Amino acid sequence: MDNQKNIYKKLLPIVLMLLANTNIFGQKVVRYDLYVKDTLVNFAGNEKRAIAVNGQIPMPTLTFTEGDTAEIHVHNLLKEETSLHWHGLFLPNKEDGVPNLTQMPINPNTTHIYRFPIIQNGTHWYHSHSGVQEQIGMYGNFVMLKKTDDKTFRKGIDDLPTLPIVLSEWTNVKPENIHRMLHNANDYPALKKNSVQSYAEAIKAGHFKTKLKNEWKRMLAMDVSDVYYEKILMNGKSSSDLTTIDGKELKAGDKVRLRISNGGASSYFWLTYAGGKITVVANDGNDVEPVEVDRLIIAVSETYDIVVTIPAENTAFEFLATTEDRTNSASLYIGNGIKQLKSPQPRLKYFEGMKMMNDMMKMNGDLDDMGMNMSLNQMDMNVVMYPEITGDSKPKQSDNDPNRYNANALADIVTLNYAMLKSPNNTTLPKDAPVKELKFELTGNMNRYMWSINNKVVSETDKILIKKGENVRIVLYNGSMMRHPMHLHGHDFRLLNGQGDNAPLKNIVDIMPMETDTLEFNANVEGDWFFHCHILYHMMSGMGRVFSYENQAPNPLIPNPKLAQRKLFADDRKFHFMAENDFATNGNDGMAMYQGTRWSIGTEWRLGYNDHHGYETETHIGRYIGKMQWLMPFIGFDWRYRKLETDAMGNVHGEKNLFGQTNTKDNRRQFSLGVAYTLPMLITLQTEIYHDGNLRVQLMREDIPISKRVRASFMVNTDKEYMAGLRYIVNKNIGLTTHYDSDMGLGFGLFLNY
């Protein structure tokens, strides 16, 4: 008997191992092969480079059932590195797909295999996390189905005919150039969107004082998005028809479930339906109690599952996705027959938005919450701009009305907000776990397009250490003038929205200006996890943090952590170049600028056509200081020569500057120390002392918006130099100019910029 017991003891581990292996091998392995390759597309009138996967844009929809094992072979046929991130998925950290953080990039002409268990269900998506590849085609849906015997399976919802949809945008401008232009405050996109707010337009709209106040507070014109897109795409098309699903023709009374992912790089979309109400049934891959609305806005990288009904026979009802700035849209016609259109979103009232922005901003650049506790998208600051809510002219409510930004209180249209989302299940975190609370302020400014958290970009901070098992609570305050969709990798968080134990689970929170939102998650999967704004150009500028578990094992896919960190930090440390040149009848004026998050290297020059006009060049190397970056100390070098006037004896009589010093403006080779400061009205005050003791103080401003296409500029300084000019914008890179310069005289010319 004892021998038998000993045999059983020896056999038991083997039996258990065999049972475990049987369970593993019993799981269904679902394999996809993804071939990433350069291609050419013509979405908007010009043939442009894009990236296709398996020959298509968007990338193929990947479909799994909870319990499967995903095995995804990524074949990089590009001439550059790439990666794929599985947005919203629970998986081992090394499978998360963030280059230089959870893996090294996938090199050209190599294959990388991602393998992980599917332990959740819902609508998610996947995209490149390398550079700006997401903007040019690398996005697709990732759908994980429930098992039909799952206790959470909802009859009448989870068994409906279903269509996955990925929304995206297309621009004919290279995304690298978009990123560069944003950092250089190029306003040509506003021309394309017809959203320029010049003084002439302000006067016409009765908002001259509004415009003055806007510039007095050192703000650029109001806008609700950064980039102009020529086309909006829904599953790769601007318009398509949905007449059948799974071979079954759609008819009156049928309900259709749309699994919608916002794969756009920087666009929010309003979703509306010509057939009536929209029923929201899931958000970020997690079920919510069904809620009926007239419309909703889907943030960059969010997902929503919605149900729509076909209300009548012989009609196809338009499902419309419109960019937040209302410049473009894409349509899906659901049903068979005559097309029933949805009324387009009316043009935004930009000067009402500018007035709202003026009221929000203090003179020091901080936001004034005006005594309102705003959260959960319930108070939409942009509502003053929506004619469908507030009318065609001025808002219906007074400035003292607490509901003046509440769309649902101002109109009969029901707009979804986060407070309306409720999980059907208890989502509370472990009660006995320790709590780590973090407070983040979302910071940045549009003038230099610098986006950060607590006024620091990723490369300026250490990883945030968290302990496995603790509950992490994050209090987010948006102190910037833009909304930010903040995304947490590898975890869902509870968004505390007043629903108690049934707070919704999300991995994206869209946080509007002046809002404070609180989210919490249990730290249960070790690794380095990215937390960042999902607007591509904000993330690339450094708006993020990395959560790292204490005492975790090294990642085998990161053999050289220091090298990986340098490559990760390179994104927000990147410098951006700009240049402009005025070929005029009285000489050649130009400047070149090379700028990063904090540093600026700039050179400007003026070249005359004779000795009397001469030449001059100034170079400044400076570092921006402060949250708003209005202050820049610098070192400089000034080199100039002009033929000086002499008397009959051949003596040169130098004039004095305004400080009584001998003016060296016509013959100077001097190093300098100085400081530049942005004054109200966006005027730059520059004070500079040269190594010979001379002092120069200068006031200047460029790009004063006189009308939609006319910009003015001026300069005056204590060397008794002055300049005034006008520029007419022809297109993105060309303008016509005229200016008068105290040294060069009057000139007319052609202006080029890059």
C-alpha positions in Angstrom: 0.0 0.0 0.0 2.8 2.4 0.9 4.5 1.7 -2.5 1.2 2.5 -4.3 0.9 5.8 -2.4 4.5 6.7 -3.4 3.7 5.8 -7.0 0.6 8.0 -6.9 2.6 10.9 -5.4 5.2 10.6 -8.2 2.5 10.3 -10.9 0.4 13.2 -9.6 2.6 16.1 -10.9 2.8 14.3 -14.3 -0.9 13.9 -14.5 -1.5 17.6 -13.5 1.0 18.7 -16.1 -0.7 16.6 -18.8 -4.1 18.0 -17.8 -2.7 21.6 -18.0 -1.2 20.9 -21.4 -4.4 19.4 -22.6 -6.2 22.6 -21.5 -3.6 24.7 -23.3 -3.7 22.7 -26.5 -7.4 22.6 -26.3 -7.6 26.4 -26.8 -8.2 27.5 -30.4 -5.1 29.3 -31.8 -6.3 31.9 -34.3 -3.5 33.0 -36.6 -3.2 36.1 -38.8 -0.4 37.0 -41.1 -0.1 40.8 -41.7 2.1 42.0 -44.5 3.1 45.7 -44.0 4.0 47.4 -47.2 4.3 50.8 -48.8 1.6 51.7 -51.4 0.2 54.7 -53.2 -3.3 55.9 -52.8 -5.5 58.7 -54.2 -8.1 59.5 -51.6 -8.2 63.2 -52.2 -7.1 64.1 -55.8 -3.4 63.4 -55.5 -1.4 60.2 -55.5 0.3 60.0 -52.1 2.3 57.5 -50.1 0.4 55.3 -47.6 1.0 52.1 -45.7 -1.2 49.1 -46.5 -1.5 45.9 -44.6 -2.4 42.8 -46.7 -3.0 45.3 -49.5 -5.7 47.3 -47.8 -6.5 50.4 -45.8 -7.7 50.2 -43.1 -5.9 47.1 -41.9 -7.9 43.8 -41.8 -10.4 43.4 -39.0 -9.1 40.8 -36.7 -11.8 38.7 -35.0 -11.4 36.3 -32.1 -13.7 34.7 -29.5 -12.9 35.0 -25.8 -10.8 32.0 -24.9 -8.8 31.9 -28.1 -5.1 32.4 -28.4 -4.0 35.1 -30.8 -1.0 34.4 -33.0 -0.2 37.4 -35.2 2.8 37.3 -37.6 3.8 40.8 -38.7 5.9 40.8 -41.8 7.6 44.2 -42.2 8.1 44.8 -45.9 8.8 48.6 -45.4 12.1 50.3 -45.6 11.6 51.6 -42.1 10.9 50.2 -38.6 7.3 49.5 -37.6 5.2 48.0 -34.7 1.6 47.1 -33.9 -0.1 48.0 -30.6 -3.3 46.2 -29.5 -5.3 49.1 -28.2 -7.3 48.3 -25.0 -6.2 44.6 -24.7 -5.2 42.8 -21.6 -2.0 41.0 -22.4 1.6 40.3 -21.3 3.6 43.5 -21.4 6.0 42.3 -24.0 3.1 41.8 -26.4 1.8 45.4 -26.1 3.6 46.7 -29.2 5.2 50.0 -28.1 8.6 50.2 -29.7 11.5 51.0 -27.3 9.3 50.4 -24.3 7.8 46.9 -24.5 9.8 45.6 -27.5 12.4 46.9 -29.9 11.0 48.1 -33.3 10.3 45.5 -36.0 13.1 46.1 -38.4 12.7 46.2 -42.2 12.4 42.8 -43.9 11.9 40.9 -40.6 8.9 39.2 -39.0 7.8 39.6 -35.5 5.2 37.2 -33.8 2.8 38.5 -31.2 1.1 35.7 -29.2 -1.3 36.2 -26.3 -4.5 34.7 -24.9 -7.8 36.4 -25.5 -9.1 37.0 -22.0 -11.8 39.6 -22.7 -14.4 40.6 -25.2 -15.5 43.8 -26.9 -14.7 46.2 -29.7 -11.1 47.4 -29.8 -8.7 48.3 -32.5 -5.0 48.1 -33.4 -2.5 50.5 -34.9 1.1 51.3 -35.4 2.9 52.9 -32.5 5.9 53.9 -34.6 6.3 57.6 -35.6 3.3 58.9 -37.6 2.5 55.7 -39.5 -0.9 55.6 -37.9 -1.8 58.7 -39.9 -1.2 57.0 -43.3 -3.0 53.7 -43.0 -1.9 51.6 -40.1 -5.2 51.2 -38.2 -7.8 48.5 -38.0 -10.5 46.9 -35.9 -9.9 44.2 -33.3 -13.1 42.4 -32.3 -13.3 39.9 -29.5 -16.7 38.1 -29.4 -18.4 36.7 -26.3 -19.1 33.0 -26.1 -22.9 32.4 -26.6 -23.0 30.7 -23.2 -21.2 33.5 -21.4 -23.3 34.7 -18.5 -22.9 38.3 -19.7 -24.3 37.5 -23.2 -27.2 39.9 -23.8 -29.9 38.6 -26.1 -31.2 41.2 -28.4 -27.8 43.0 -28.4 -24.9 40.5 -28.6 -26.7 38.5 -31.2 -27.6 41.4 -33.5 -26.3 41.7 -37.1 -23.0 43.5 -36.7 -20.7 45.7 -38.7 -17.2 46.8 -37.4 -16.4 50.4 -38.5 -13.1 52.2 -38.2 -13.2 56.0 -38.7 -10.2 57.8 -40.0 -8.9 60.9 -41.8 -6.8 61.5 -44.8 -4.4 64.4 -45.6 -2.4 65.0 -48.7 0.3 66.6 -46.6 3.0 64.3 -45.3 2.3 63.8 -41.6 5.9 64.6 -40.7 5.3 68.0 -42.3 2.0 68.4 -40.4 3.9 67.8 -37.2 6.6 70.4 -38.2 4.0 73.0 -39.2 2.1 72.6 -36.0 5.2 73.4 -34.0 5.8 76.5 -36.2 2.2 77.9 -35.8 1.4 77.8 -39.5 -2.2 79.0 -39.9 -2.7 77.8 -43.5 -4.9 74.9 -42.2 -7.3 77.6 -40.8 -7.6 79.0 -44.3 -8.4 75.6 -45.7 -11.1 75.1 -43.0 -12.5 78.7 -43.4 -11.9 79.2 -39.7 -9.5 82.3 -39.8 -10.6 84.9 -37.3 -9.1 88.1 -38.6 -9.8 91.6 -37.5 -11.8 92.3 -40.6 -14.0 89.2 -39.9 -14.3 90.2 -36.3 -15.5 93.6 -37.2 -18.0 92.2 -39.7 -19.3 89.8 -36.9 -19.5 92.5 -34.3 -16.7 91.0 -32.3 -13.9 93.5 -32.6 -13.5 93.8 -28.8 -13.6 90.0 -28.6 -10.6 89.8 -31.0 -8.7 92.5 -29.2 -9.2 90.8 -25.8 -8.1 87.5 -27.3 -4.8 88.9 -28.5 -4.4 91.0 -25.3 -4.4 87.7 -23.4 -1.7 86.4 -25.8 -3.9 83.8 -27.4 -4.0 82.6 -31.0 -7.4 82.4 -32.7 -10.0 79.9 -31.6 -9.9 76.5 -33.1 -11.3 73.0 -32.2 -8.9 70.9 -34.1 -5.3 71.1 -35.2 -5.2 69.6 -38.7 -7.1 70.1 -41.9 -8.1 66.8 -43.6 -9.2 66.5 -47.2 -11.2 63.3 -46.7 -12.9 61.5 -43.9 -13.1 57.7 -44.2 -15.4 55.1 -42.8 -13.8 51.7 -43.4 -11.6 53.3 -46.0 -14.5 55.0 -48.0 -16.1 58.4 -47.7 -19.5 56.9 -48.6 -20.8 53.3 -48.6 -24.0 51.3 -48.4 -25.0 48.6 -46.0 -27.8 46.6 -47.5 -27.1 43.1 -46.3 -25.2 41.5 -43.4 -24.1 37.9 -43.5 -26.1 37.5 -46.7 -29.3 38.6 -45.2 -31.0 41.7 -46.7 -31.8 44.4 -44.2 -35.5 45.5 -43.9 -37.7 47.8 -41.9 -37.7 47.0 -38.2 -34.2 45.4 -38.3 -31.7 46.5 -35.7 -28.0 46.7 -36.6 -25.1 46.8 -34.2 -22.2 49.1 -35.3 -18.8 48.4 -33.6 -17.2 51.8 -34.1 -13.5 52.6 -33.5 -12.1 56.1 -33.9 -8.8 55.3 -35.7 -8.2 59.0 -36.5 -4.8 60.5 -35.7 -6.3 63.8 -34.4 -10.0 64.0 -35.3 -13.0 63.7 -33.0 -16.3 62.8 -34.7 -19.9 63.6 -34.1 -22.1 60.5 -34.8 -25.7 61.0 -35.9 -28.3 58.9 -37.6 -31.1 59.9 -40.0 -33.3 57.0 -38.8 -33.7 58.3 -35.3 -32.2 57.5 -31.9 -28.8 55.9 -31.3 -28.6 53.3 -28.5 -25.2 53.1 -26.9 -24.5 49.5 -25.6 -20.8 49.5 -25.0 -17.8 51.9 -24.7 -14.1 51.0 -25.0 -15.0 47.4 -25.3 -17.0 47.2 -22.1 -20.8 46.7 -21.8 -22.9 49.6 -20.5 -26.5 49.7 -19.7 -28.3 50.7 -23.0 -28.8 54.5 -23.2 -30.6 56.3 -26.0 -29.2 59.6 -27.4 -29.6 61.8 -30.5 -25.9 62.1 -31.0 -22.5 61.4 -29.4 -18.9 62.6 -30.0 -16.3 59.8 -30.2 -12.9 60.9 -29.0 -9.7 60.0 -30.8 -9.1 56.2 -30.1 -12.3 55.6 -28.3 -14.7 52.8 -29.3 -18.5 52.7 -29.0 -20.9 50.0 -29.8 -24.3 51.4 -30.9 -27.6 49.9 -32.1 -29.6 51.7 -34.7 -33.0 50.7 -36.1 -34.2 50.8 -39.8 -37.6 52.6 -39.2 -39.1 52.2 -42.7 -39.2 50.2 -45.9 -37.6 51.2 -49.2 -35.3 53.6 -47.5 -31.6 53.7 -46.7 -30.9 55.9 -43.7 -27.7 57.9 -43.4 -25.3 57.2 -40.5 -23.1 60.3 -40.5 -19.7 60.8 -38.9 -18.7 64.5 -38.9 -15.4 66.0 -37.7 -15.6 68.1 -34.6 -14.7 71.2 -36.6 -17.5 70.3 -39.1 -15.3 70.6 -42.2 -15.8 67.1 -43.5 -17.8 63.9 -43.0 -18.3 60.3 -44.1 -21.5 58.4 -44.6 -22.9 54.9 -44.3 -26.4 54.3 -45.7 -28.2 51.5 -43.8 -31.0 49.8 -45.5 -32.4 49.4 -49.0 -34.1 52.1 -51.1 -34.1 55.9 -51.4 -31.4 57.6 -49.3 -32.7 59.5 -46.3 -30.0 62.1 -45.4 -29.1 63.4 -42.0 -29.0 67.2 -41.7 -25.3 68.2 -41.8 -23.8 69.8 -38.7 -23.9 73.7 -39.2 -20.8 75.8 -39.3 -19.3 76.7 -35.9 -19.7 80.2 -34.5 -16.0 80.8 -34.0 -16.2 84.3 -32.4 -18.6 83.0 -29.8 -16.0 80.4 -29.0 -13.3 83.1 -28.9 -15.4 85.0 -26.4 -15.8 81.9 -24.3 -12.0 81.3 -24.4 -11.3 84.9 -23.4 -13.5 84.4 -20.3 -11.7 81.2 -19.4 -8.1 82.4 -19.7 -6.4 84.6 -17.0 -3.7 87.0 -18.0 -1.0 84.6 -16.7 -2.2 81.8 -18.9 -4.0 79.8 -16.3 -7.6 78.8 -16.7 -10.4 80.3 -14.6 -13.0 77.7 -13.7 -15.5 80.4 -12.9 -16.7 78.5 -9.9 -17.9 75.5 -11.9 -16.9 72.0 -11.0 -16.7 70.5 -14.5 -16.3 66.8 -15.3 -17.3 63.9 -17.5 -18.1 66.0 -20.6 -21.3 67.2 -19.0 -20.4 70.9 -19.6 -19.2 71.3 -23.2 -17.4 74.6 -23.4 -17.8 74.6 -27.1 -21.5 74.5 -26.9 -21.6 78.3 -27.4 -20.4 77.6 -30.9 -23.2 75.1 -31.8 -26.0 76.8 -33.8 -28.2 73.7 -33.4 -28.1 74.2 -29.6 -27.7 78.0 -29.1 -29.2 79.4 -32.2 -27.7 81.2 -35.2 -26.5 84.3 -33.4 -25.9 84.5 -29.7 -26.4 81.9 -26.9 -29.8 81.7 -25.4 -28.5 81.7 -21.9 -26.8 84.6 -20.0 -23.2 84.4 -19.0 -24.4 83.9 -15.4 -26.5 80.8 -16.1 -24.9 77.7 -14.7 -26.3 75.7 -17.6 -24.9 77.9 -20.3 -22.5 75.1 -21.4 -24.9 72.2 -20.8 -26.1 71.0 -24.2 -28.8 68.8 -22.7 -30.2 71.6 -20.6 -30.2 74.1 -23.5 -31.9 72.0 -26.2 -34.1 69.0 -26.8 -31.2 67.2 -28.5 -29.8 64.5 -26.2 -26.0 64.4 -26.3 -24.2 61.6 -24.6 -21.8 62.4 -21.8 -19.8 60.1 -19.5 -22.1 60.6 -16.5 -24.8 58.7 -18.5 -22.6 55.5 -18.8 -23.3 52.7 -16.3 -21.8 49.3 -16.2 -24.2 46.3 -15.9 -21.7 44.8 -13.5 -20.1 45.7 -10.2 -16.7 47.2 -11.1 -15.3 48.0 -7.6 -11.6 47.4 -7.0 -10.2 45.2 -4.2 -11.3 46.8 -0.9 -8.2 45.9 1.1 -5.6 47.0 -1.4 -3.4 50.1 -0.6 -4.2 53.2 -2.7 -1.6 55.3 -4.6 -3.0 58.6 -5.7 -1.5 60.7 -8.4 -2.5 64.2 -9.6 -1.8 65.2 -13.1 -2.4 68.6 -14.8 -2.6 68.5 -18.6 -0.5 71.4 -19.7 0.7 73.0 -22.9 0.2 75.9 -25.3 -0.8 76.3 -28.9 1.7 79.0 -29.8 4.6 76.6 -29.7 2.6 73.4 -29.8 4.2 72.0 -26.6 2.0 69.4 -24.8 2.9 68.0 -21.4 1.8 66.7 -18.1 2.6 68.8 -15.1 4.6 71.0 -17.5 7.0 68.1 -18.3 7.2 65.9 -21.4 8.0 62.2 -21.3 11.8 62.6 -21.7 12.0 65.1 -18.8 10.5 62.6 -16.2 11.3 59.3 -14.6 9.0 56.3 -14.9 6.2 56.4 -12.3 6.7 53.4 -10.0 3.6 51.5 -8.8 3.3 48.2 -6.8 1.6 45.1 -8.0 -1.7 44.7 -6.2 -2.2 48.4 -5.2 -5.1 50.5 -6.4 -3.9 53.5 -8.4 -6.1 56.6 -8.4 -5.4 59.3 -11.0 -6.9 62.8 -10.6 -6.7 64.5 -14.0 -7.2 68.3 -14.5 -7.0 69.8 -17.9 -5.3 73.1 -17.6 -4.9 73.5 -21.4 -7.2 75.0 -24.0 -7.7 71.7 -25.9 -9.5 68.5 -25.0 -7.2 65.5 -24.6 -8.1 61.7 -25.0 -5.9 60.1 -22.3 -5.2 56.4 -22.9 -3.9 53.8 -20.4 -2.2 50.8 -21.9 -2.8 47.3 -20.6 -5.5 48.1 -18.0 -9.1 49.2 -17.9 -9.9 51.9 -15.3 -13.1 52.8 -13.5 -14.2 56.3 -14.5 -15.8 57.7 -11.3 -19.0 59.2 -12.7 -21.6 59.0 -9.9 -22.7 55.5 -10.8 -21.2 54.0 -7.6 -20.3 50.4 -7.7 -21.3 50.3 -11.4 -18.9 53.0 -12.7 -18.0 52.3 -16.3 -14.8 50.6 -17.3 -12.8 52.5 -19.9 -9.2 52.8 -21.3 -9.7 56.3 -22.7 -11.0 59.4 -21.0 -11.7 62.4 -23.1 -11.0 65.4 -20.7 -12.2 68.8 -21.8 -10.6 72.2 -20.8 -11.0 73.0 -17.1 -12.4 69.5 -16.4 -11.3 67.4 -13.4 -11.9 63.6 -13.8 -10.9 60.8 -11.5 -10.1 57.3 -12.6 -8.8 54.2 -10.8 -7.4 50.8 -11.6 -5.9 47.8 -9.9 -2.2 47.3 -10.7 -2.4 43.7 -11.7 0.0 43.1 -14.7 3.7 43.9 -14.4 5.5 45.8 -17.1 6.1 49.3 -18.4 2.8 50.7 -19.5 2.3 53.9 -21.5 -0.2 56.5 -20.4 -0.6 59.3 -23.0 -2.8 61.6 -25.0 -3.9 59.7 -28.1 -4.0 62.7 -30.4 -1.0 61.6 -32.4 0.8 65.0 -32.6 0.3 65.6 -28.9 1.8 62.2 -28.0 4.7 62.8 -30.3 5.2 66.2 -28.6 5.6 64.4 -25.2 2.2 64.4 -23.5 2.5 61.2 -21.6 4.0 59.1 -18.7 5.2 55.6 -18.2 3.9 53.4 -15.3 6.4 50.8 -14.2 6.0 48.1 -11.6 8.5 47.9 -8.8 11.0 45.0 -8.7 9.6 43.5 -12.0 11.7 41.1 -14.1 13.6 42.5 -17.0 11.8 42.5 -20.4 13.6 39.9 -22.6 12.6 42.0 -25.7 14.6 45.0 -24.4 18.2 43.8 -24.4 19.7 47.3 -24.0 17.3 49.4 -21.8 19.5 52.5 -22.0 19.5 52.5 -25.8 15.7 51.8 -25.9 15.1 54.8 -23.5 17.2 57.1 -25.7 15.1 56.0 -28.8 11.9 56.4 -26.8 12.8 59.9 -25.7 13.8 60.9 -29.2 10.2 61.6 -30.2 9.6 64.6 -27.9 13.3 65.7 -28.1 13.0 66.2 -31.9 13.8 69.6 -33.3 11.6 71.1 -36.0 12.9 73.4 -38.8 11.2 76.3 -40.5 12.4 78.9 -42.9 11.1 81.9 -44.8 12.5 84.3 -47.4 11.2 87.5 -49.0 12.7 88.2 -52.4 11.9 91.9 -52.7 12.9 94.8 -54.9 14.8 96.5 -52.1 16.7 93.4 -50.9 16.4 89.9 -49.5 15.0 89.3 -46.0 14.7 85.9 -44.4 14.9 83.8 -41.3 15.5 80.1 -40.3 14.4 78.5 -37.0 15.3 75.2 -35.4 13.2 74.6 -32.3 12.6 71.8 -29.8 10.5 71.5 -26.6 12.6 74.1 -24.8 15.4 75.3 -27.0 15.4 77.6 -30.1 18.1 78.4 -32.6 17.2 81.2 -34.9 18.9 83.2 -37.6 17.6 86.2 -39.6 19.2 88.1 -42.4 18.8 91.2 -44.6 20.9 91.5 -47.8 20.9 94.7 -49.8 21.8 95.1 -53.4 24.6 97.7 -52.8 27.1 98.8 -50.2 24.7 101.4 -48.9 22.1 98.8 -48.0 24.8 96.3 -47.0 24.0 93.2 -45.1 23.1 92.1 -41.6 22.5 88.8 -39.8 21.5 88.0 -36.2 21.6 84.6 -34.6 20.0 83.7 -31.2 20.2 80.5 -29.2 17.7 80.6 -26.4 15.7 78.4 -23.9 12.0 78.9 -23.2 11.0 79.2 -19.6 7.7 78.8 -17.8 4.5 76.9 -18.5 3.4 79.3 -21.2 6.9 79.7 -22.6 6.5 83.5 -23.0 10.1 84.1 -21.7 13.3 83.2 -23.5 16.8 84.1 -22.3 19.3 83.8 -25.1 22.8 84.4 -26.3 23.4 85.9 -29.7 25.7 87.1 -32.4 25.1 90.2 -34.5 27.1 90.8 -37.7 26.3 93.7 -40.0 27.9 96.2 -42.5 26.7 99.2 -44.4 28.8 101.9 -46.1 28.7 104.9 -43.8 28.2 108.5 -44.8 31.4 110.7 -44.4 32.0 114.4 -44.3 34.3 116.4 -46.6 37.3 115.4 -44.5 36.4 111.7 -44.8 35.4 111.4 -41.2 32.6 109.1 -40.1 30.1 110.5 -37.7 28.2 107.7 -36.0 24.7 108.7 -34.7 23.5 107.9 -31.2 21.0 105.3 -30.2 18.1 106.2 -28.0 20.3 105.6 -24.9 22.9 108.1 -26.0 25.4 105.4 -26.9 27.3 105.4 -30.2 25.1 103.5 -32.6 26.8 100.5 -34.1 23.9 99.3 -36.2 25.7 99.9 -39.5 29.0 98.2 -38.5 28.7 95.6 -35.8 30.3 92.3 -34.9 29.1 91.7 -31.4 28.2 88.8 -29.1 25.2 89.5 -26.9 23.1 88.4 -24.0 19.4 89.0 -24.0 15.9 88.0 -23.2 12.7 87.9 -25.3 9.3 88.1 -23.8 5.8 87.8 -25.3 3.7 90.9 -24.3 0.0 91.3 -24.5 -1.2 91.6 -28.2 1.4 88.9 -29.0 4.1 91.6 -29.3 7.7 90.3 -28.6 9.8 92.6 -26.4 13.5 91.8 -26.9 16.2 93.3 -24.7 19.8 92.7 -25.7 23.2 93.9 -24.4 26.2 93.6 -26.6 29.7 92.8 -25.5 30.8 96.4 -26.1 28.2 97.6 -23.6 25.6 98.8 -26.1 21.9 98.1 -25.2 19.1 97.5 -27.7 15.4 97.2 -26.9 13.1 96.1 -29.7 9.3 95.6 -30.2 8.1 93.5 -33.0 5.2 91.3 -34.2 4.6 89.2 -37.3 1.4 87.7 -38.7 -1.2 90.3 -37.4 -4.4 88.9 -39.0 -5.8 91.9 -40.9 -8.1 89.8 -43.1 -8.5 86.2 -44.1 -5.4 86.3 -46.3 -3.6 89.5 -45.3 -1.1 89.6 -42.5 0.7 92.7 -41.2 4.0 93.0 -39.3 6.1 95.7 -37.7 9.4 96.3 -35.8 10.9 99.2 -34.0 14.0 99.4 -31.8 16.3 101.8 -29.9 18.9 101.7 -32.7 16.3 103.9 -34.5 15.4 101.1 -36.9 11.9 100.4 -37.9 9.9 98.3 -40.4 6.3 97.8 -41.4 4.9 95.3 -43.9 2.0 93.4 -45.4 1.8 89.9 -46.7 -0.9 88.3 -48.8 -1.1 84.5 -48.5 -1.4 82.8 -51.8 -1.0 79.2 -50.6 0.8 77.1 -47.9 4.3 78.2 -49.1 3.9 81.3 -51.2 2.8 84.9 -50.5 3.1 88.4 -52.0 4.7 91.1 -49.8 5.4 94.8 -49.5 7.3 96.4 -46.7 9.2 99.6 -45.8 12.5 99.2 -43.9 14.3 102.2 -42.5 17.6 100.9 -43.8 16.4 99.3 -47.1 13.6 101.5 -48.1 10.3 100.4 -49.8 10.1 97.0 -51.5 7.7 94.6 -53.1 8.4 90.9 -53.4 7.6 87.2 -53.4 7.5 85.5 -50.0 8.4 81.8 -49.7 8.1 79.8 -46.5 8.8 76.2 -45.4 
